[in-house]
Amino acid sequence: MSAADNLDPYSSVLGFFATDLRRRRERARVSQRRLAQEAGISASYLNKIESAQRLPTERLAVVSDAIFRTEDHYRRLWPLVIKYAYPPWFRPFVELEEQATRIRSFQVQVVPGLLQTEAYARAVLSTSRADAELIEEHVAARLARQRILQRAEAPRLWVVLDESVLRRRQGTRAVMREQLDQLATAAENPRIVVQVIPYDEGGYAGGMAGSFAMLHLDTGPDVVMADGFRQGQLLGDAEALAEADHTYDLLLAVAAPPDRSLDMIAAASKDLSQ
């Protein structure tokens, strides 16, 4: 008996997707090889998807709806399933992020996930030395998060970056240059503000706090995700929120204004072209 045979369809959204896909495929007498070929993946990878050992690609969801004539059934399930790429401790943050009206982020090493290009995200995630399939799942999940910025009522996003984010290359020079150019484009969006703390500020208050993000919600209390060594911490108590709010004010006090920050981004991109 295979792992797919033992899978409980009600164990999770992932389990339901896997068993439902397999049931429809077998009922339609479509082979794994054919479906995999249509979706641009290997038959062995599809076998893992049908046993909930790997996450489905968005292309598989689209192709499955077309082949099995299920309208947008799998496409609607896919955004829920792809969240399983994240560790359990991070999933609540992603769900709250989708409800946020305002997001404030401080990063000291990398561009925030909401503003990463696909190639940059892949370069960052590849540093973990995970297997290629797992990295691609994480890239897909990270890009799926960014869809909240494309909504009609997108949240306002305020990002403060240490200048090292602009200067520490992730991937090739071309990958990093594309990311910086994308960051500059994002900063032109009236709902997005990007500010950079220059090297010449030296040490600054709040800099030792490490990266964190604050979500402001219309319903329910605000929350803070603070980076940690093994995993981040999702905090919602009044003391943590007040400290994060004060820290962000201190960071804004030393960050370059938006226009000068854009000049710094452009200068870092230009240096990569030389």
BALOBA-1460 file (C-alpha; in Angstrom, 3 decimals):
// residues 274
<rec num="1" residu="m" x="0.000" y="0.000" z="0.000"/>
<rec num="2" residu="s" x="1.401" y="3.385" z="-0.997"/>
<rec num="3" residu="a" x="1.607" y="6.549" z="1.107"/>
<rec num="4" residu="a" x="-1.195" y="8.013" z="-1.007"/>
<rec num="5" residu="d" x="-3.484" y="5.088" z="-0.075"/>
<rec num="6" residu="n" x="-3.006" y="5.829" z="3.637"/>
<rec num="7" residu="l" x="-3.508" y="9.584" z="3.307"/>
<rec num="8" residu="d" x="-6.401" y="11.086" z="5.274"/>
<rec num="9" residu="p" x="-8.141" y="13.647" z="3.013"/>
<rec num="10" residu="y" x="-9.426" y="15.496" z="6.060"/>
<rec num="11" residu="s" x="-6.075" y="15.823" z="7.793"/>
<rec num="12" residu="s" x="-5.347" y="19.199" z="6.168"/>
<rec num="13" residu="v" x="-5.992" y="21.313" z="3.092"/>
<rec num="14" residu="l" x="-2.846" y="19.751" z="1.641"/>
<rec num="15" residu="g" x="-4.203" y="16.263" z="2.312"/>
<rec num="16" residu="f" x="-7.509" y="17.152" z="0.665"/>
<rec num="17" residu="f" x="-5.804" y="18.591" z="-2.426"/>
<rec num="18" residu="a" x="-3.632" y="15.486" z="-2.799"/>
<rec num="19" residu="t" x="-6.408" y="12.917" z="-2.408"/>
<rec num="20" residu="d" x="-8.916" y="14.889" z="-4.464"/>
<rec num="21" residu="l" x="-6.456" y="15.277" z="-7.332"/>
<rec num="22" residu="r" x="-5.598" y="11.597" z="-7.325"/>
<rec num="23" residu="r" x="-9.291" y="10.591" z="-7.203"/>
<rec num="24" residu="r" x="-10.225" y="12.800" z="-10.144"/>
<rec num="25" residu="r" x="-7.209" y="11.716" z="-12.160"/>
<rec num="26" residu="e" x="-7.933" y="8.032" z="-11.692"/>
<rec num="27" residu="r" x="-11.645" y="8.516" z="-12.385"/>
<rec num="28" residu="a" x="-10.788" y="10.301" z="-15.652"/>
<rec num="29" residu="r" x="-8.248" y="7.573" z="-16.460"/>
<rec num="30" residu="v" x="-5.469" y="10.085" z="-16.864"/>
<rec num="31" residu="s" x="-2.031" y="8.657" z="-16.134"/>
<rec num="32" residu="q" x="0.422" y="10.318" z="-13.787"/>
<rec num="33" residu="r" x="2.827" y="10.574" z="-16.692"/>
<rec num="34" residu="r" x="0.362" y="12.505" z="-18.856"/>
<rec num="35" residu="l" x="-0.731" y="14.908" z="-16.105"/>
<rec num="36" residu="a" x="2.860" y="15.474" z="-15.050"/>
<rec num="37" residu="q" x="3.900" y="16.182" z="-18.616"/>
<rec num="38" residu="e" x="1.088" y="18.715" z="-19.042"/>
<rec num="39" residu="a" x="2.108" y="20.409" z="-15.787"/>
<rec num="40" residu="g" x="5.806" y="20.470" z="-16.624"/>
<rec num="41" residu="i" x="6.893" y="18.270" z="-13.744"/>
<rec num="42" residu="s" x="8.162" y="14.704" z="-13.435"/>
<rec num="43" residu="a" x="5.866" y="11.752" z="-12.792"/>
<rec num="44" residu="s" x="7.801" y="10.990" z="-9.596"/>
<rec num="45" residu="y" x="7.192" y="14.533" z="-8.370"/>
<rec num="46" residu="l" x="3.459" y="14.215" z="-9.101"/>
<rec num="47" residu="n" x="3.460" y="10.960" z="-7.151"/>
<rec num="48" residu="k" x="4.865" y="12.841" z="-4.157"/>
<rec num="49" residu="i" x="2.226" y="15.559" z="-4.568"/>
<rec num="50" residu="e" x="-0.559" y="12.950" z="-4.563"/>
<rec num="51" residu="s" x="0.776" y="11.567" z="-1.295"/>
<rec num="52" residu="a" x="1.134" y="15.076" z="0.233"/>
<rec num="53" residu="q" x="4.910" y="14.729" z="0.438"/>
<rec num="54" residu="r" x="5.439" y="17.727" z="-1.874"/>
<rec num="55" residu="l" x="3.397" y="20.829" z="-2.638"/>
<rec num="56" residu="p" x="1.617" y="21.273" z="-5.978"/>
<rec num="57" residu="t" x="2.793" y="23.928" z="-8.401"/>
<rec num="58" residu="e" x="0.402" y="26.625" z="-9.533"/>
<rec num="59" residu="r" x="0.727" y="25.346" z="-13.087"/>
<rec num="60" residu="l" x="-0.463" y="21.905" z="-11.932"/>
<rec num="61" residu="a" x="-3.539" y="23.535" z="-10.380"/>
<rec num="62" residu="v" x="-4.324" y="25.392" z="-13.614"/>
<rec num="63" residu="v" x="-3.739" y="22.332" z="-15.812"/>
<rec num="64" residu="s" x="-5.804" y="20.085" z="-13.547"/>
<rec num="65" residu="d" x="-8.790" y="22.446" z="-13.711"/>
<rec num="66" residu="a" x="-8.548" y="22.398" z="-17.500"/>
<rec num="67" residu="i" x="-8.179" y="18.620" z="-17.878"/>
<rec num="68" residu="f" x="-10.795" y="17.648" z="-15.300"/>
<rec num="69" residu="r" x="-13.144" y="20.556" z="-16.129"/>
<rec num="70" residu="t" x="-13.341" y="21.693" z="-12.525"/>
<rec num="71" residu="e" x="-13.579" y="25.428" z="-13.337"/>
<rec num="72" residu="d" x="-11.255" y="27.107" z="-10.780"/>
<rec num="73" residu="h" x="-11.445" y="24.404" z="-8.088"/>
<rec num="74" residu="y" x="-7.694" y="23.688" z="-7.845"/>
<rec num="75" residu="r" x="-6.669" y="27.264" z="-8.543"/>
<rec num="76" residu="r" x="-8.691" y="28.393" z="-5.531"/>
<rec num="77" residu="l" x="-7.186" y="25.688" z="-3.342"/>
<rec num="78" residu="w" x="-3.600" y="26.396" z="-4.400"/>
<rec num="79" residu="p" x="-3.048" y="29.631" z="-2.377"/>
<rec num="80" residu="l" x="-4.137" y="27.741" z="0.738"/>
<rec num="81" residu="v" x="-1.960" y="24.739" z="0.011"/>
<rec num="82" residu="i" x="1.194" y="26.700" z="-0.809"/>
<rec num="83" residu="k" x="1.240" y="28.073" z="2.751"/>
<rec num="84" residu="y" x="2.453" y="24.643" z="3.837"/>
<rec num="85" residu="a" x="5.826" y="25.638" z="2.381"/>
<rec num="86" residu="y" x="6.228" y="27.789" z="5.488"/>
<rec num="87" residu="p" x="7.106" y="26.313" z="8.871"/>
<rec num="88" residu="p" x="4.125" y="26.083" z="11.253"/>
<rec num="89" residu="w" x="5.324" y="28.988" z="13.397"/>
<rec num="90" residu="f" x="5.278" y="31.364" z="10.384"/>
<rec num="91" residu="r" x="1.877" y="30.459" z="8.914"/>
<rec num="92" residu="p" x="-0.170" y="32.522" z="11.421"/>
<rec num="93" residu="f" x="1.870" y="35.582" z="10.445"/>
<rec num="94" residu="v" x="1.163" y="35.014" z="6.730"/>
<rec num="95" residu="e" x="-2.566" y="34.714" z="7.439"/>
<rec num="96" residu="l" x="-2.566" y="37.913" z="9.495"/>
<rec num="97" residu="e" x="-0.472" y="39.657" z="6.829"/>
<rec num="98" residu="e" x="-3.326" y="39.089" z="4.382"/>
<rec num="99" residu="q" x="-5.632" y="41.025" z="6.722"/>
<rec num="100" residu="a" x="-3.245" y="43.889" z="7.493"/>
<rec num="101" residu="t" x="-4.076" y="47.443" z="6.456"/>
<rec num="102" residu="r" x="-0.555" y="48.684" z="7.196"/>
<rec num="103" residu="i" x="2.773" y="46.854" z="7.334"/>
<rec num="104" residu="r" x="6.020" y="48.230" z="8.714"/>
<rec num="105" residu="s" x="9.208" y="46.267" z="8.141"/>
<rec num="106" residu="f" x="12.843" y="46.675" z="9.169"/>
<rec num="107" residu="q" x="15.500" y="44.520" z="7.523"/>
<rec num="108" residu="v" x="19.224" y="44.390" z="8.122"/>
<rec num="109" residu="q" x="20.312" y="41.669" z="5.668"/>
<rec num="110" residu="v" x="17.849" y="41.086" z="2.809"/>
<rec num="111" residu="v" x="15.028" y="42.787" z="0.934"/>
<rec num="112" residu="p" x="11.683" y="41.958" z="2.603"/>
<rec num="113" residu="g" x="9.925" y="38.955" z="1.110"/>
<rec num="114" residu="l" x="7.015" y="41.103" z="-0.085"/>
<rec num="115" residu="l" x="9.364" y="42.991" z="-2.428"/>
<rec num="116" residu="q" x="11.699" y="40.224" z="-3.577"/>
<rec num="117" residu="t" x="12.047" y="39.221" z="-7.220"/>
<rec num="118" residu="e" x="11.804" y="35.541" z="-8.066"/>
<rec num="119" residu="a" x="15.517" y="35.231" z="-8.857"/>
<rec num="120" residu="y" x="16.564" y="37.104" z="-5.701"/>
<rec num="121" residu="a" x="14.248" y="34.968" z="-3.547"/>
<rec num="122" residu="r" x="15.741" y="31.827" z="-5.076"/>
<rec num="123" residu="a" x="19.278" y="33.087" z="-4.375"/>
<rec num="124" residu="v" x="18.422" y="33.907" z="-0.754"/>
<rec num="125" residu="l" x="16.679" y="30.601" z="-0.136"/>
<rec num="126" residu="s" x="19.480" y="28.640" z="-1.821"/>
<rec num="127" residu="t" x="21.864" y="29.638" z="0.958"/>
<rec num="128" residu="s" x="20.043" y="27.103" z="3.160"/>
<rec num="129" residu="r" x="21.379" y="24.326" z="0.875"/>
<rec num="130" residu="a" x="17.984" y="22.639" z="0.876"/>
<rec num="131" residu="d" x="17.090" y="20.376" z="-2.039"/>
<rec num="132" residu="a" x="15.986" y="22.060" z="-5.255"/>
<rec num="133" residu="e" x="12.337" y="20.951" z="-5.021"/>
<rec num="134" residu="l" x="11.976" y="22.395" z="-1.529"/>
<rec num="135" residu="i" x="13.578" y="25.685" z="-2.580"/>
<rec num="136" residu="e" x="11.134" y="26.015" z="-5.484"/>
<rec num="137" residu="e" x="8.213" y="25.458" z="-3.117"/>
<rec num="138" residu="h" x="9.493" y="28.227" z="-0.871"/>
<rec num="139" residu="v" x="10.012" y="30.567" z="-3.824"/>
<rec num="140" residu="a" x="6.449" y="29.958" z="-4.995"/>
<rec num="141" residu="a" x="5.107" y="30.605" z="-1.508"/>
<rec num="142" residu="r" x="7.069" y="33.832" z="-1.185"/>
<rec num="143" residu="l" x="5.792" y="35.129" z="-4.512"/>
<rec num="144" residu="a" x="2.238" y="34.150" z="-3.580"/>
<rec num="145" residu="r" x="2.478" y="36.373" z="-0.487"/>
<rec num="146" residu="q" x="3.178" y="39.357" z="-2.703"/>
<rec num="147" residu="r" x="-0.315" y="39.230" z="-4.211"/>
<rec num="148" residu="i" x="-1.653" y="41.251" z="-1.299"/>
<rec num="149" residu="l" x="0.171" y="44.266" z="-2.786"/>
<rec num="150" residu="q" x="-1.751" y="43.840" z="-6.053"/>
<rec num="151" residu="r" x="-5.199" y="44.035" z="-4.480"/>
<rec num="152" residu="a" x="-7.459" y="47.026" z="-5.067"/>
<rec num="153" residu="e" x="-7.217" y="47.797" z="-1.344"/>
<rec num="154" residu="a" x="-3.583" y="46.842" z="-0.854"/>
<rec num="155" residu="p" x="-2.035" y="47.453" z="2.562"/>
<rec num="156" residu="r" x="0.282" y="50.408" z="2.997"/>
<rec num="157" residu="l" x="3.857" y="49.181" z="3.254"/>
<rec num="158" residu="w" x="6.699" y="51.068" z="4.946"/>
<rec num="159" residu="v" x="10.147" y="49.514" z="4.679"/>
<rec num="160" residu="v" x="13.356" y="50.586" z="6.400"/>
<rec num="161" residu="l" x="16.557" y="48.915" z="5.214"/>
<rec num="162" residu="d" x="20.108" y="49.009" z="6.456"/>
<rec num="163" residu="e" x="22.369" y="50.003" z="3.536"/>
<rec num="164" residu="s" x="24.008" y="46.590" z="3.797"/>
<rec num="165" residu="v" x="20.840" y="45.163" z="2.208"/>
<rec num="166" residu="l" x="21.683" y="47.114" z="-0.951"/>
<rec num="167" residu="r" x="25.357" y="46.211" z="-0.926"/>
<rec num="168" residu="r" x="25.350" y="42.549" z="0.154"/>
<rec num="169" residu="r" x="24.981" y="40.714" z="-3.145"/>
<rec num="170" residu="q" x="22.556" y="37.826" z="-3.310"/>
<rec num="171" residu="g" x="23.058" y="35.665" z="-6.400"/>
<rec num="172" residu="t" x="24.754" y="37.078" z="-9.480"/>
<rec num="173" residu="r" x="25.310" y="40.742" z="-10.210"/>
<rec num="174" residu="a" x="22.425" y="40.600" z="-12.700"/>
<rec num="175" residu="v" x="20.096" y="39.076" z="-10.090"/>
<rec num="176" residu="m" x="21.029" y="41.733" z="-7.545"/>
<rec num="177" residu="r" x="20.684" y="44.549" z="-10.056"/>
<rec num="178" residu="e" x="17.233" y="43.325" z="-11.070"/>
<rec num="179" residu="q" x="16.231" y="43.264" z="-7.403"/>
<rec num="180" residu="l" x="17.451" y="46.805" z="-6.769"/>
<rec num="181" residu="d" x="15.647" y="48.083" z="-9.838"/>
<rec num="182" residu="q" x="12.472" y="46.326" z="-8.694"/>
<rec num="183" residu="l" x="12.887" y="47.873" z="-5.239"/>
<rec num="184" residu="a" x="13.136" y="51.338" z="-6.802"/>
<rec num="185" residu="t" x="10.030" y="50.675" z="-8.893"/>
<rec num="186" residu="a" x="8.110" y="49.534" z="-5.817"/>
<rec num="187" residu="a" x="9.129" y="52.711" z="-3.975"/>
<rec num="188" residu="e" x="7.379" y="54.769" z="-6.669"/>
<rec num="189" residu="n" x="4.065" y="53.200" z="-5.646"/>
<rec num="190" residu="p" x="2.214" y="55.783" z="-3.519"/>
<rec num="191" residu="r" x="1.241" y="53.056" z="-1.041"/>
<rec num="192" residu="i" x="4.859" y="51.945" z="-0.508"/>
<rec num="193" residu="v" x="7.648" y="53.865" z="1.227"/>
<rec num="194" residu="v" x="11.257" y="52.669" z="1.230"/>
<rec num="195" residu="q" x="13.931" y="54.319" z="3.361"/>
<rec num="196" residu="v" x="17.566" y="53.335" z="3.789"/>
<rec num="197" residu="i" x="19.830" y="53.878" z="6.792"/>
<rec num="198" residu="p" x="23.228" y="54.931" z="5.357"/>
<rec num="199" residu="y" x="26.523" y="53.434" z="6.442"/>
<rec num="200" residu="d" x="27.747" y="56.851" z="7.516"/>
<rec num="201" residu="e" x="25.190" y="56.898" z="10.330"/>
<rec num="202" residu="g" x="27.422" y="54.408" z="12.118"/>
<rec num="203" residu="g" x="25.659" y="52.623" z="14.953"/>
<rec num="204" residu="y" x="22.056" y="53.617" z="15.538"/>
<rec num="205" residu="a" x="19.343" y="53.084" z="18.105"/>
<rec num="206" residu="g" x="17.201" y="50.093" z="17.196"/>
<rec num="207" residu="g" x="19.891" y="48.580" z="15.006"/>
<rec num="208" residu="m" x="20.686" y="45.862" z="17.529"/>
<rec num="209" residu="a" x="17.046" y="44.789" z="17.723"/>
<rec num="210" residu="g" x="17.357" y="42.786" z="14.528"/>
<rec num="211" residu="s" x="14.847" y="42.515" z="11.713"/>
<rec num="212" residu="f" x="11.150" y="42.693" z="12.539"/>
<rec num="213" residu="a" x="7.796" y="43.459" z="10.956"/>
<rec num="214" residu="m" x="4.659" y="45.024" z="12.421"/>
<rec num="215" residu="l" x="1.166" y="44.287" z="11.129"/>
<rec num="216" residu="h" x="-1.596" y="46.798" z="11.800"/>
<rec num="217" residu="l" x="-5.079" y="45.281" z="11.662"/>
<rec num="218" residu="d" x="-8.527" y="46.863" z="11.532"/>
<rec num="219" residu="t" x="-9.944" y="44.042" z="13.605"/>
<rec num="220" residu="g" x="-8.013" y="42.555" z="16.483"/>
<rec num="221" residu="p" x="-4.728" y="43.671" z="18.038"/>
<rec num="222" residu="d" x="-1.621" y="44.506" z="16.029"/>
<rec num="223" residu="v" x="1.205" y="41.965" z="15.992"/>
<rec num="224" residu="v" x="4.987" y="41.923" z="15.633"/>
<rec num="225" residu="m" x="7.135" y="39.219" z="14.045"/>
<rec num="226" residu="a" x="10.657" y="39.407" z="15.447"/>
<rec num="227" residu="d" x="13.424" y="37.383" z="13.799"/>
<rec num="228" residu="g" x="15.123" y="34.739" z="15.911"/>
<rec num="229" residu="f" x="17.988" y="32.262" z="15.584"/>
<rec num="230" residu="r" x="15.889" y="29.165" z="14.862"/>
<rec num="231" residu="q" x="12.489" y="30.762" z="14.339"/>
<rec num="232" residu="g" x="10.745" y="34.087" z="14.618"/>
<rec num="233" residu="q" x="8.456" y="35.126" z="17.435"/>
<rec num="234" residu="l" x="4.906" y="36.362" z="16.859"/>
<rec num="235" residu="l" x="4.183" y="38.879" z="19.608"/>
<rec num="236" residu="g" x="0.941" y="40.645" z="20.404"/>
<rec num="237" residu="d" x="1.260" y="41.882" z="23.984"/>
<rec num="238" residu="a" x="1.067" y="45.597" z="24.671"/>
<rec num="239" residu="e" x="4.652" y="45.872" z="25.928"/>
<rec num="240" residu="a" x="6.149" y="44.262" z="22.807"/>
<rec num="241" residu="l" x="4.005" y="46.405" z="20.500"/>
<rec num="242" residu="a" x="4.977" y="49.607" z="22.303"/>
<rec num="243" residu="e" x="8.676" y="48.696" z="22.154"/>
<rec num="244" residu="a" x="8.481" y="47.842" z="18.441"/>
<rec num="245" residu="d" x="6.629" y="51.074" z="17.697"/>
<rec num="246" residu="h" x="9.239" y="53.127" z="19.574"/>
<rec num="247" residu="t" x="12.087" y="51.269" z="17.861"/>
<rec num="248" residu="y" x="10.602" y="51.969" z="14.442"/>
<rec num="249" residu="d" x="10.370" y="55.678" z="15.275"/>
<rec num="250" residu="l" x="14.073" y="55.636" z="16.187"/>
<rec num="251" residu="l" x="14.908" y="53.920" z="12.895"/>
<rec num="252" residu="l" x="12.974" y="56.519" z="10.906"/>
<rec num="253" residu="a" x="14.884" y="59.254" z="12.710"/>
<rec num="254" residu="v" x="18.201" y="58.074" z="11.231"/>
<rec num="255" residu="a" x="16.962" y="56.773" z="7.863"/>
<rec num="256" residu="a" x="17.533" y="58.840" z="4.743"/>
<rec num="257" residu="p" x="14.418" y="60.528" z="3.306"/>
<rec num="258" residu="p" x="12.609" y="58.570" z="0.564"/>
<rec num="259" residu="d" x="14.105" y="60.622" z="-2.296"/>
<rec num="260" residu="r" x="17.673" y="60.218" z="-1.050"/>
<rec num="261" residu="s" x="16.993" y="56.541" z="-0.354"/>
<rec num="262" residu="l" x="15.973" y="56.092" z="-3.991"/>
<rec num="263" residu="d" x="19.265" y="57.710" z="-5.017"/>
<rec num="264" residu="m" x="21.138" y="55.217" z="-2.818"/>
<rec num="265" residu="i" x="19.281" y="52.303" z="-4.433"/>
<rec num="266" residu="a" x="20.059" y="53.652" z="-7.904"/>
<rec num="267" residu="a" x="23.736" y="54.123" z="-6.999"/>
<rec num="268" residu="a" x="24.005" y="50.527" z="-5.719"/>
<rec num="269" residu="s" x="22.393" y="49.262" z="-8.939"/>
<rec num="270" residu="k" x="24.748" y="51.350" z="-11.062"/>
<rec num="271" residu="d" x="27.791" y="49.968" z="-9.237"/>
<rec num="272" residu="l" x="26.681" y="46.468" z="-10.234"/>
<rec num="273" residu="s" x="26.624" y="47.511" z="-13.884"/>
<rec num="274" residu="q" x="30.272" y="48.591" z="-13.911"/>
